[in-house]
């Protein structure tokens, strides 16, 4: 059984499944995932796009469905006893499954640690009690578990294998109808519907302001696989700016040719960073979620890039400041300051070196298969 409750988990889980199948074609997988895990051969019983949530208020709106799926998986663990349970991030849901698996003598492999270093640090004790082995993807995470008896391996970040350009600048610009001598700004509003409805209007409002100030600027919007294109076009039709929507295998090529990106806080910031594109990070949740977060989250930065670097590499625009005007202002600063953009690119190159070596899926597959066979 494999459980990936979000878009990034679907991607990393699919590569893990492929690597495990290359070791043993007789393996069968089922569980929660999206299009990529389904394409990898996993029997999907609930789609990750229906499970992903941002903030406490959105959890409430999807709680009934999430609890129903969790009950089904717990029953499967207890009655069908899979040989291995693979959990990918998605902590509150997955830790509860791990506890059931432990009681049912089902081995548990956790890939991509919950962010216990940011909040609810006591979860390391829960994980130590119900997880047999863990693979972490950030360089500082292994030491987080030094205080407990848990077998933890740093495998490197899986995005090192997937984030890369595949075509020339002329090919991608020609396909998208973009002009090489004009600035390109990428807009990445997130992978969850609630997140997009909250952030995209402000991002498109910023695009309108930028278009007035820099008439030659061009905009692209790489579409997350979890989102219907109709959702984006419905929002975009309210704004008087031309946005090229990029889909499927063209997204990294398109982002890689951008001069700048406006990115929702999350995994996408790391994808943009690995392409060495300057960015601003935008974070906005419900007022209640933000208030609770201020109380319980213990990190200096919101953006993953800045957390890994241990300093403010790129600007963060948070909550009440996440307005069209502020986003446009910070974007224009980087677009108009070559030295600032170059400094950010240099910091992003250094960041890549801290994330380990390519091959995370293969290393993780080896660990998981070893646990399966043990």
Rosetta blueprint (number, residue, H / E / L):
1 X L
2 X E
3 X E
4 X E
5 X L
6 X L
7 X H
8 X H
9 X H
10 X H
11 X H
12 X H
13 X H
14 X H
15 X H
16 X H
17 X H
18 X H
19 X H
20 X H
21 X H
22 X H
23 X H
24 X L
25 X L
26 X L
27 X L
28 X L
29 X L
30 X E
31 X E
32 X E
33 X E
34 X L
35 X H
36 X H
37 X H
38 X H
39 X H
40 X L
41 X L
42 X L
43 X E
44 X E
45 X E
46 X E
47 X E
48 X H
49 X H
50 X H
51 X L
52 X L
53 X L
54 X L
55 X H
56 X H
57 X H
58 X H
59 X H
60 X H
61 X H
62 X H
63 X H
64 X H
65 X H
66 X H
67 X H
68 X H
69 X H
70 X H
71 X H
72 X H
73 X H
74 X H
75 X H
76 X H
77 X H
78 X H
79 X H
80 X H
81 X L
82 X L
83 X L
84 X E
85 X E
86 X E
87 X E
88 X E
89 X L
90 X L
91 X H
92 X H
93 X H
94 X H
95 X H
96 X H
97 X H
98 X H
99 X H
100 X H
101 X H
102 X H
103 X H
104 X L
105 X L
106 X L
107 X E
108 X E
109 X E
110 X E
111 X E
112 X L
113 X L
114 X L
115 X L
116 X L
117 X L
118 X L
119 X L
120 X L
121 X L
122 X L
123 X H
124 X H
125 X H
126 X H
127 X H
128 X H
129 X H
130 X H
131 X L
132 X L
133 X E
134 X E
135 X E
136 X E
137 X L
138 X L
139 X L
140 X L
141 X L
142 X H
143 X H
144 X H
145 X H
146 X L
147 X L
148 X L
149 X L
150 X L
151 X E
152 X E
153 X E
154 X E
155 X L
156 X L
157 X L
158 X L
159 X H
160 X H
161 X H
162 X H
163 X L
164 X L
165 X L
166 X L
167 X L
168 X L
169 X H
170 X H
171 X H
172 X H
173 X H
174 X H
175 X H
176 X H
177 X L
178 X L
179 X L
180 X L
181 X L
182 X L
183 X L
184 X E
185 X E
186 X E
187 X E
188 X E
189 X L
190 X L
191 X L
192 X L
193 X H
194 X H
195 X H
196 X H
197 X H
198 X H
199 X H
200 X H
201 X H
202 X H
203 X H
204 X H
205 X H
206 X H
207 X H
208 X H
209 X H
210 X H
211 X H
212 X H
213 X H
214 X L
215 X L
216 X L
217 X L
218 X E
219 X E
220 X E
221 X E
222 X E
223 X L
224 X L
225 X L
226 X L
227 X L
228 X L
229 X H
230 X H
231 X H
232 X H
233 X H
234 X H
235 X H
236 X H
237 X L
238 X L
239 X L
240 X L
241 X L
242 X L
243 X E
244 X E
245 X E
246 X E
247 X L
248 X H
249 X H
250 X H
251 X H
252 X H
253 X H
254 X H
255 X H
256 X H
257 X L
258 X L
259 X L
260 X E
261 X E
262 X E
263 X E
264 X E
265 X L
266 X L
267 X H
268 X H
269 X H
270 X H
271 X H
272 X H
273 X H
274 X H
275 X L
276 X L
277 X L
278 X L
279 X E
280 X E
281 X E
282 X E
283 X E
284 X L
285 X L
286 X L
287 X H
288 X H
289 X H
290 X H
291 X H
292 X H
293 X H
294 X H
295 X H
296 X H
297 X L
298 X L
299 X L
300 X L
301 X L
302 X L
303 X L
304 X H
305 X H
306 X H
307 X H
308 X H
309 X H
310 X L
311 X L
312 X L
313 X L
314 X L
315 X E
316 X E
317 X E
318 X E
319 X H
320 X H
321 X H
322 X L
323 X L
324 X H
325 X H
326 X H
327 X H
328 X H
329 X H
330 X H
331 X H
332 X H
333 X H
334 X H
335 X H
336 X H
337 X L
338 X H
339 X H
340 X H
341 X H
342 X H
343 X H
344 X H
345 X H
346 X H
347 X H
348 X H
349 X H
350 X H
351 X H
352 X H
353 X H
354 X H
355 X L
356 X L
357 X L
358 X L
359 X L
360 X H
361 X H
362 X H
363 X H
364 X H
365 X H
366 X H
367 X H
368 X H
369 X H
370 X H
371 X H
372 X H
373 X H
374 X L
